[in-house]
Amino acid sequence: MKEYLIDLKASAAFFGFSVVSFSEVDIVMKIVSFLLMSSFVLRRWYLMEQNKKE
């Protein structure tokens, strides 16, 4: 029974670390996609303004 509890604790710890790791990846991916889309939109606005001046 003692070995079973040790295995259960190890499995729970591994699952917990995996969930935390994947949630951090999700947050990072959201931030990166927001920054990429924002820079794309700002660049397009800049190019449109440059074309208006010419």
N, CA, C and O atoms as a Tripos MOL2 file, in Angstrom:
@<TRIPOS>MOLECULE
protein
  216   215    54     0     0
PROTEIN
NO_CHARGES

@<TRIPOS>ATOM
      1 N           0.8220   -1.2030    0.0000 N.3       1 MET1
      2 CA          0.0000    0.0000    0.0000 C.3       1 MET1
      3 C           0.8580    1.2560    0.0000 C.2       1 MET1
      4 O           0.4950    2.2630   -0.6080 O.2       1 MET1
      5 N           2.0020    1.1940    0.6860 N.am      2 LYS2
      6 CA          2.8760    2.3580    0.7660 C.3       2 LYS2
      7 C           3.4440    2.7150   -0.6060 C.2       2 LYS2
      8 O           3.5440    3.8910   -0.9550 O.2       2 LYS2
      9 N           3.8170    1.6950   -1.3840 N.am      3 GLU3
     10 CA          4.3460    1.9470   -2.7320 C.3       3 GLU3
     11 C           3.2820    2.5710   -3.6330 C.2       3 GLU3
     12 O           3.5800    3.4210   -4.4710 O.2       3 GLU3
     13 N           2.0370    2.1330   -3.4450 N.am      4 TYR4
     14 CA          0.9390    2.6700   -4.2400 C.3       4 TYR4
     15 C           0.7590    4.1660   -3.9680 C.2       4 TYR4
     16 O           0.5440    4.9400   -4.9010 O.2       4 TYR4
     17 N           0.8460    4.5740   -2.7150 N.am      5 LEU5
     18 CA          0.7030    5.9900   -2.3680 C.3       5 LEU5
     19 C           1.8570    6.8160   -2.9090 C.2       5 LEU5
     20 O           1.6670    7.9500   -3.3500 O.2       5 LEU5
     21 N           3.0660    6.2410   -2.8750 N.am      6 ILE6
     22 CA          4.2230    6.9550   -3.4170 C.3       6 ILE6
     23 C           4.0500    7.1570   -4.9270 C.2       6 ILE6
     24 O           4.3220    8.2380   -5.4500 O.2       6 ILE6
     25 N           3.5910    6.1000   -5.6240 N.am      7 ASP7
     26 CA          3.3480    6.2190   -7.0650 C.3       7 ASP7
     27 C           2.2410    7.2200   -7.3520 C.2       7 ASP7
     28 O           2.3170    7.9850   -8.3130 O.2       7 ASP7
     29 N           1.2160    7.2090   -6.5150 N.am      8 LEU8
     30 CA          0.1060    8.1390   -6.7070 C.3       8 LEU8
     31 C           0.5640    9.5840   -6.5020 C.2       8 LEU8
     32 O           0.1650   10.4760   -7.2510 O.2       8 LEU8
     33 N           1.3910    9.8120   -5.5000 N.am      9 LYS9
     34 CA          1.9200   11.1600   -5.2590 C.3       9 LYS9
     35 C           2.8060   11.6160   -6.4150 C.2       9 LYS9
     36 O           2.7310   12.7670   -6.8470 O.2       9 LYS9
     37 N           3.6430   10.7100   -6.9120 N.am     10 ALA10
     38 CA          4.5150   11.0620   -8.0370 C.3      10 ALA10
     39 C           3.6900   11.3830   -9.2790 C.2      10 ALA10
     40 O           3.9900   12.3340  -10.0000 O.2      10 ALA10
     41 N           2.6520   10.5870   -9.5260 N.am     11 SER11
     42 CA          1.8000   10.8390  -10.6890 C.3      11 SER11
     43 C           1.0630   12.1670  -10.5470 C.2      11 SER11
     44 O           0.9440   12.9180  -11.5160 O.2      11 SER11
     45 N           0.5730   12.4570   -9.3570 N.am     12 ALA12
     46 CA         -0.1290   13.7170   -9.1230 C.3      12 ALA12
     47 C           0.8180   14.9020   -9.2990 C.2      12 ALA12
     48 O           0.4380   15.9260   -9.8660 O.2      12 ALA12
     49 N           2.0460   14.7610   -8.8130 N.am     13 ALA13
     50 CA          3.0160   15.8480   -8.9700 C.3      13 ALA13
     51 C           3.3440   16.0670  -10.4430 C.2      13 ALA13
     52 O           3.4150   17.2100  -10.8950 O.2      13 ALA13
     53 N           3.5460   14.9890  -11.1940 N.am     14 PHE14
     54 CA          3.8390   15.1090  -12.6210 C.3      14 PHE14
     55 C           2.6760   15.7710  -13.3540 C.2      14 PHE14
     56 O           2.8890   16.6480  -14.1910 O.2      14 PHE14
     57 N           1.4450   15.3570  -13.0430 N.am     15 PHE15
     58 CA          0.2630   15.9500  -13.6710 C.3      15 PHE15
     59 C           0.1570   17.4300  -13.3300 C.2      15 PHE15
     60 O          -0.1680   18.2480  -14.1910 O.2      15 PHE15
     61 N           0.4280   17.7740  -12.0770 N.am     16 GLY16
     62 CA          0.3660   19.1720  -11.6560 C.3      16 GLY16
     63 C           1.3770   20.0320  -12.3830 C.2      16 GLY16
     64 O           1.0560   21.1350  -12.8250 O.2      16 GLY16
     65 N           2.6130   19.5290  -12.5100 N.am     17 PHE17
     66 CA          3.6440   20.2790  -13.2300 C.3      17 PHE17
     67 C           3.2880   20.4140  -14.7070 C.2      17 PHE17
     68 O           3.5560   21.4490  -15.3170 O.2      17 PHE17
     69 N           2.6890   19.3800  -15.2800 N.am     18 SER18
     70 CA          2.2990   19.4380  -16.6910 C.3      18 SER18
     71 C           1.2200   20.4860  -16.9140 C.2      18 SER18
     72 O           1.2800   21.2430  -17.8830 O.2      18 SER18
     73 N           0.2380   20.5360  -16.0260 N.am     19 VAL19
     74 CA         -0.8480   21.5060  -16.1630 C.3      19 VAL19
     75 C          -0.3000   22.9230  -16.0440 C.2      19 VAL19
     76 O          -0.6780   23.7980  -16.8240 O.2      19 VAL19
     77 N           0.5780   23.1580  -15.0860 N.am     20 VAL20
     78 CA          1.1660   24.4880  -14.9070 C.3      20 VAL20
     79 C           1.9870   24.8550  -16.1290 C.2      20 VAL20
     80 O           1.9170   25.9870  -16.6090 O.2      20 VAL20
     81 N           2.7610   23.9130  -16.6340 N.am     21 SER21
     82 CA          3.6060   24.1740  -17.7920 C.3      21 SER21
     83 C           2.7640   24.5220  -19.0140 C.2      21 SER21
     84 O           3.0650   25.4880  -19.7160 O.2      21 SER21
     85 N           1.7050   23.7430  -19.2770 N.am     22 PHE22
     86 CA          0.8660   24.0190  -20.4380 C.3      22 PHE22
     87 C           0.0890   25.3210  -20.2870 C.2      22 PHE22
     88 O          -0.1450   26.0120  -21.2780 O.2      22 PHE22
     89 N          -0.3110   25.6670  -19.0760 N.am     23 SER23
     90 CA         -1.0370   26.9230  -18.9040 C.3      23 SER23
     91 C          -0.1070   28.1090  -19.1540 C.2      23 SER23
     92 O          -0.5420   29.1320  -19.6820 O.2      23 SER23
     93 N           1.1500   27.9840  -18.7840 N.am     24 GLU24
     94 CA          2.1020   29.0540  -19.0630 C.3      24 GLU24
     95 C           2.3480   29.1850  -20.5590 C.2      24 GLU24
     96 O           2.4870   30.2970  -21.0690 O.2      24 GLU24
     97 N           2.4030   28.0700  -21.2610 N.am     25 VAL25
     98 CA          2.5860   28.1120  -22.7120 C.3      25 VAL25
     99 C           1.3980   28.8130  -23.3580 C.2      25 VAL25
    100 O           1.5700   29.5830  -24.3030 O.2      25 VAL25
    101 N           0.2060   28.5550  -22.8580 N.am     26 ASP26
    102 CA         -0.9980   29.1840  -23.4010 C.3      26 ASP26
    103 C          -0.9200   30.6970  -23.2380 C.2      26 ASP26
    104 O          -1.2350   31.4410  -24.1670 O.2      26 ASP26
    105 N          -0.5070   31.1500  -22.0740 N.am     27 ILE27
    106 CA         -0.4110   32.5820  -21.8160 C.3      27 ILE27
    107 C           0.6440   33.2210  -22.7230 C.2      27 ILE27
    108 O           0.4210   34.2910  -23.2900 O.2      27 ILE27
    109 N           1.7790   32.5640  -22.8510 N.am     28 VAL28
    110 CA          2.8540   33.0940  -23.6970 C.3      28 VAL28
    111 C           2.4030   33.1650  -25.1520 C.2      28 VAL28
    112 O           2.6790   34.1490  -25.8380 O.2      28 VAL28
    113 N           1.7150   32.1330  -25.6270 N.am     29 MET29
    114 CA          1.2490   32.1380  -27.0090 C.3      29 MET29
    115 C           0.2240   33.2520  -27.2490 C.2      29 MET29
    116 O           0.2140   33.8580  -28.3210 O.2      29 MET29
    117 N          -0.6250   33.5240  -26.2760 N.am     30 LYS30
    118 CA         -1.5860   34.6170  -26.4240 C.3      30 LYS30
    119 C          -0.8710   35.9580  -26.5030 C.2      30 LYS30
    120 O          -1.2440   36.8130  -27.3060 O.2      30 LYS30
    121 N           0.1420   36.1470  -25.6860 N.am     31 ILE31
    122 CA          0.8920   37.4040  -25.6950 C.3      31 ILE31
    123 C           1.6390   37.5700  -27.0020 C.2      31 ILE31
    124 O           1.6340   38.6540  -27.5850 O.2      31 ILE31
    125 N           2.2830   36.5090  -27.4700 N.am     32 VAL32
    126 CA          3.0390   36.5820  -28.7260 C.3      32 VAL32
    127 C           2.1040   36.8660  -29.8980 C.2      32 VAL32
    128 O           2.4170   37.6980  -30.7490 O.2      32 VAL32
    129 N           0.9670   36.1860  -29.9490 N.am     33 SER33
    130 CA          0.0450   36.4300  -31.0640 C.3      33 SER33
    131 C          -0.5220   37.8500  -31.0120 C.2      33 SER33
    132 O          -0.7210   38.4750  -32.0540 O.2      33 SER33
    133 N          -0.7840   38.3630  -29.8050 N.am     34 PHE34
    134 CA         -1.2590   39.7490  -29.6820 C.3      34 PHE34
    135 C          -0.2030   40.7250  -30.1840 C.2      34 PHE34
    136 O          -0.5250   41.6690  -30.9050 O.2      34 PHE34
    137 N           1.0500   40.5060  -29.8110 N.am     35 LEU35
    138 CA          2.1190   41.4110  -30.2490 C.3      35 LEU35
    139 C           2.3220   41.3450  -31.7610 C.2      35 LEU35
    140 O           2.5380   42.3730  -32.4040 O.2      35 LEU35
    141 N           2.2530   40.1540  -32.3240 N.am     36 LEU36
    142 CA          2.4170   40.0240  -33.7730 C.3      36 LEU36
    143 C           1.2840   40.7130  -34.5280 C.2      36 LEU36
    144 O           1.5280   41.4310  -35.4980 O.2      36 LEU36
    145 N           0.0670   40.4970  -34.0920 N.am     37 MET37
    146 CA         -1.0610   41.1230  -34.7780 C.3      37 MET37
    147 C          -1.0410   42.6410  -34.6070 C.2      37 MET37
    148 O          -1.3650   43.3730  -35.5430 O.2      37 MET37
    149 N          -0.6710   43.1090  -33.4440 N.am     38 SER38
    150 CA         -0.5970   44.5580  -33.2220 C.3      38 SER38
    151 C           0.4700   45.1900  -34.1050 C.2      38 SER38
    152 O           0.2470   46.2440  -34.7010 O.2      38 SER38
    153 N           1.6210   44.5490  -34.1870 N.am     39 SER39
    154 CA          2.6830   45.1080  -35.0300 C.3      39 SER39
    155 C           2.2860   45.0810  -36.4970 C.2      39 SER39
    156 O           2.6350   45.9930  -37.2460 O.2      39 SER39
    157 N           1.5590   44.0460  -36.9210 N.am     40 PHE40
    158 CA          1.0890   43.9790  -38.2990 C.3      40 PHE40
    159 C           0.1380   45.1330  -38.6000 C.2      40 PHE40
    160 O           0.2600   45.7940  -39.6310 O.2      40 PHE40
    161 N          -0.8050   45.3690  -37.6980 N.am     41 VAL41
    162 CA         -1.7820   46.4460  -37.9030 C.3      41 VAL41
    163 C          -1.0930   47.8000  -37.8950 C.2      41 VAL41
    164 O          -1.3910   48.6410  -38.7430 O.2      41 VAL41
    165 N          -0.1850   48.0310  -36.9640 N.am     42 LEU42
    166 CA          0.5230   49.3130  -36.9170 C.3      42 LEU42
    167 C           1.3610   49.5410  -38.1680 C.2      42 LEU42
    168 O           1.4340   50.6640  -38.6670 O.2      42 LEU42
    169 N           1.9880   48.4950  -38.6740 N.am     43 ARG43
    170 CA          2.7920   48.6260  -39.8950 C.3      43 ARG43
    171 C           1.9050   48.9570  -41.0940 C.2      43 ARG43
    172 O           2.2620   49.7870  -41.9300 O.2      43 ARG43
    173 N           0.7490   48.3040  -41.1690 N.am     44 ARG44
    174 CA         -0.1780   48.5900  -42.2640 C.3      44 ARG44
    175 C          -0.6640   50.0400  -42.2010 C.2      44 ARG44
    176 O          -0.7380   50.7150  -43.2280 O.2      44 ARG44
    177 N          -0.9920   50.5160  -41.0050 N.am     45 TRP45
    178 CA         -1.4100   51.9070  -40.8530 C.3      45 TRP45
    179 C          -0.2990   52.8580  -41.2720 C.2      45 TRP45
    180 O          -0.5540   53.8670  -41.9300 O.2      45 TRP45
    181 N           0.9230   52.5390  -40.8930 N.am     46 TYR46
    182 CA          2.0620   53.3810  -41.2560 C.3      46 TYR46
    183 C           2.2280   53.4240  -42.7770 C.2      46 TYR46
    184 O           2.4250   54.4940  -43.3530 O.2      46 TYR46
    185 N           2.1480   52.2620  -43.4190 N.am     47 LEU47
    186 CA          2.2930   52.2220  -44.8740 C.3      47 LEU47
    187 C           1.1400   52.9470  -45.5700 C.2      47 LEU47
    188 O           1.3520   53.5950  -46.5950 O.2      47 LEU47
    189 N          -0.0630   52.8480  -45.0350 N.am     48 MET48
    190 CA         -1.1820   53.5750  -45.6150 C.3      48 MET48
    191 C          -0.9850   55.0800  -45.5020 C.2      48 MET48
    192 O          -1.3050   55.8110  -46.4390 O.2      48 MET48
    193 N          -0.4730   55.5520  -44.3910 N.am     49 GLU49
    194 CA         -0.2120   56.9780  -44.2170 C.3      49 GLU49
    195 C           0.9030   57.4480  -45.1540 C.2      49 GLU49
    196 O           0.8500   58.5600  -45.6780 O.2      49 GLU49
    197 N           1.8930   56.6110  -45.3590 N.am     50 GLN50
    198 CA          2.9730   56.9620  -46.2780 C.3      50 GLN50
    199 C           2.4580   57.0810  -47.7030 C.2      50 GLN50
    200 O           2.8880   57.9600  -48.4500 O.2      50 GLN50
    201 N           1.5440   56.2050  -48.0810 N.am     51 ASN51
    202 CA          0.9590   56.2540  -49.4350 C.3      51 ASN51
    203 C           0.0660   57.4710  -49.6130 C.2      51 ASN51
    204 O          -0.0230   58.0060  -50.7180 O.2      51 ASN51
    205 N          -0.5920   57.9190  -48.5630 N.am     52 LYS52
    206 CA         -1.4490   59.1050  -48.6620 C.3      52 LYS52
    207 C          -0.6160   60.3510  -48.9180 C.2      52 LYS52
    208 O          -1.0420   61.2450  -49.6490 O.2      52 LYS52
    209 N           0.5740   60.4170  -48.3170 N.am     53 LYS53
    210 CA          1.4220   61.5890  -48.4630 C.3      53 LYS53
    211 C           2.0230   61.6950  -49.8590 C.2      53 LYS53
    212 O           2.3450   62.7920  -50.3140 O.2      53 LYS53
    213 N           2.1710   60.5850  -50.5250 N.am     54 GLU54
    214 CA          2.8080   60.6050  -51.8570 C.3      54 GLU54
    215 C           1.8830   60.9660  -52.9490 C.2      54 GLU54
    216 O           2.2900   61.0190  -54.1100 O.2      54 GLU54
@<TRIPOS>BOND
     1     1     2 1
     2     2     3 1
     3     3     4 2
     4     3     5 am
     5     5     6 1
     6     6     7 1
     7     7     8 2
     8     7     9 am
     9     9    10 1
    10    10    11 1
    11    11    12 2
    12    11    13 am
    13    13    14 1
    14    14    15 1
    15    15    16 2
    16    15    17 am
    17    17    18 1
    18    18    19 1
    19    19    20 2
    20    19    21 am
    21    21    22 1
    22    22    23 1
    23    23    24 2
    24    23    25 am
    25    25    26 1
    26    26    27 1
    27    27    28 2
    28    27    29 am
    29    29    30 1
    30    30    31 1
    31    31    32 2
    32    31    33 am
    33    33    34 1
    34    34    35 1
    35    35    36 2
    36    35    37 am
    37    37    38 1
    38    38    39 1
    39    39    40 2
    40    39    41 am
    41    41    42 1
    42    42    43 1
    43    43    44 2
    44    43    45 am
    45    45    46 1
    46    46    47 1
    47    47    48 2
    48    47    49 am
    49    49    50 1
    50    50    51 1
    51    51    52 2
    52    51    53 am
    53    53    54 1
    54    54    55 1
    55    55    56 2
    56    55    57 am
    57    57    58 1
    58    58    59 1
    59    59    60 2
    60    59    61 am
    61    61    62 1
    62    62    63 1
    63    63    64 2
    64    63    65 am
    65    65    66 1
    66    66    67 1
    67    67    68 2
    68    67    69 am
    69    69    70 1
    70    70    71 1
    71    71    72 2
    72    71    73 am
    73    73    74 1
    74    74    75 1
    75    75    76 2
    76    75    77 am
    77    77    78 1
    78    78    79 1
    79    79    80 2
    80    79    81 am
    81    81    82 1
    82    82    83 1
    83    83    84 2
    84    83    85 am
    85    85    86 1
    86    86    87 1
    87    87    88 2
    88    87    89 am
    89    89    90 1
    90    90    91 1
    91    91    92 2
    92    91    93 am
    93    93    94 1
    94    94    95 1
    95    95    96 2
    96    95    97 am
    97    97    98 1
    98    98    99 1
    99    99   100 2
   100    99   101 am
   101   101   102 1
   102   102   103 1
   103   103   104 2
   104   103   105 am
   105   105   106 1
   106   106   107 1
   107   107   108 2
   108   107   109 am
   109   109   110 1
   110   110   111 1
   111   111   112 2
   112   111   113 am
   113   113   114 1
   114   114   115 1
   115   115   116 2
   116   115   117 am
   117   117   118 1
   118   118   119 1
   119   119   120 2
   120   119   121 am
   121   121   122 1
   122   122   123 1
   123   123   124 2
   124   123   125 am
   125   125   126 1
   126   126   127 1
   127   127   128 2
   128   127   129 am
   129   129   130 1
   130   130   131 1
   131   131   132 2
   132   131   133 am
   133   133   134 1
   134   134   135 1
   135   135   136 2
   136   135   137 am
   137   137   138 1
   138   138   139 1
   139   139   140 2
   140   139   141 am
   141   141   142 1
   142   142   143 1
   143   143   144 2
   144   143   145 am
   145   145   146 1
   146   146   147 1
   147   147   148 2
   148   147   149 am
   149   149   150 1
   150   150   151 1
   151   151   152 2
   152   151   153 am
   153   153   154 1
   154   154   155 1
   155   155   156 2
   156   155   157 am
   157   157   158 1
   158   158   159 1
   159   159   160 2
   160   159   161 am
   161   161   162 1
   162   162   163 1
   163   163   164 2
   164   163   165 am
   165   165   166 1
   166   166   167 1
   167   167   168 2
   168   167   169 am
   169   169   170 1
   170   170   171 1
   171   171   172 2
   172   171   173 am
   173   173   174 1
   174   174   175 1
   175   175   176 2
   176   175   177 am
   177   177   178 1
   178   178   179 1
   179   179   180 2
   180   179   181 am
   181   181   182 1
   182   182   183 1
   183   183   184 2
   184   183   185 am
   185   185   186 1
   186   186   187 1
   187   187   188 2
   188   187   189 am
   189   189   190 1
   190   190   191 1
   191   191   192 2
   192   191   193 am
   193   193   194 1
   194   194   195 1
   195   195   196 2
   196   195   197 am
   197   197   198 1
   198   198   199 1
   199   199   200 2
   200   199   201 am
   201   201   202 1
   202   202   203 1
   203   203   204 2
   204   203   205 am
   205   205   206 1
   206   206   207 1
   207   207   208 2
   208   207   209 am
   209   209   210 1
   210   210   211 1
   211   211   212 2
   212   211   213 am
   213   213   214 1
   214   214   215 1
   215   215   216 2
@<TRIPOS>SUBSTRUCTURE
     1 MET1         2 RESIDUE 1 A MET
     2 LYS2         6 RESIDUE 1 A LYS
     3 GLU3        10 RESIDUE 1 A GLU
     4 TYR4        14 RESIDUE 1 A TYR
     5 LEU5        18 RESIDUE 1 A LEU
     6 ILE6        22 RESIDUE 1 A ILE
     7 ASP7        26 RESIDUE 1 A ASP
     8 LEU8        30 RESIDUE 1 A LEU
     9 LYS9        34 RESIDUE 1 A LYS
    10 ALA10       38 RESIDUE 1 A ALA
    11 SER11       42 RESIDUE 1 A SER
    12 ALA12       46 RESIDUE 1 A ALA
    13 ALA13       50 RESIDUE 1 A ALA
    14 PHE14       54 RESIDUE 1 A PHE
    15 PHE15       58 RESIDUE 1 A PHE
    16 GLY16       62 RESIDUE 1 A GLY
    17 PHE17       66 RESIDUE 1 A PHE
    18 SER18       70 RESIDUE 1 A SER
    19 VAL19       74 RESIDUE 1 A VAL
    20 VAL20       78 RESIDUE 1 A VAL
    21 SER21       82 RESIDUE 1 A SER
    22 PHE22       86 RESIDUE 1 A PHE
    23 SER23       90 RESIDUE 1 A SER
    24 GLU24       94 RESIDUE 1 A GLU
    25 VAL25       98 RESIDUE 1 A VAL
    26 ASP26      102 RESIDUE 1 A ASP
    27 ILE27      106 RESIDUE 1 A ILE
    28 VAL28      110 RESIDUE 1 A VAL
    29 MET29      114 RESIDUE 1 A MET
    30 LYS30      118 RESIDUE 1 A LYS
    31 ILE31      122 RESIDUE 1 A ILE
    32 VAL32      126 RESIDUE 1 A VAL
    33 SER33      130 RESIDUE 1 A SER
    34 PHE34      134 RESIDUE 1 A PHE
    35 LEU35      138 RESIDUE 1 A LEU
    36 LEU36      142 RESIDUE 1 A LEU
    37 MET37      146 RESIDUE 1 A MET
    38 SER38      150 RESIDUE 1 A SER
    39 SER39      154 RESIDUE 1 A SER
    40 PHE40      158 RESIDUE 1 A PHE
    41 VAL41      162 RESIDUE 1 A VAL
    42 LEU42      166 RESIDUE 1 A LEU
    43 ARG43      170 RESIDUE 1 A ARG
    44 ARG44      174 RESIDUE 1 A ARG
    45 TRP45      178 RESIDUE 1 A TRP
    46 TYR46      182 RESIDUE 1 A TYR
    47 LEU47      186 RESIDUE 1 A LEU
    48 MET48      190 RESIDUE 1 A MET
    49 GLU49      194 RESIDUE 1 A GLU
    50 GLN50      198 RESIDUE 1 A GLN
    51 ASN51      202 RESIDUE 1 A ASN
    52 LYS52      206 RESIDUE 1 A LYS
    53 LYS53      210 RESIDUE 1 A LYS
    54 GLU54      214 RESIDUE 1 A GLU
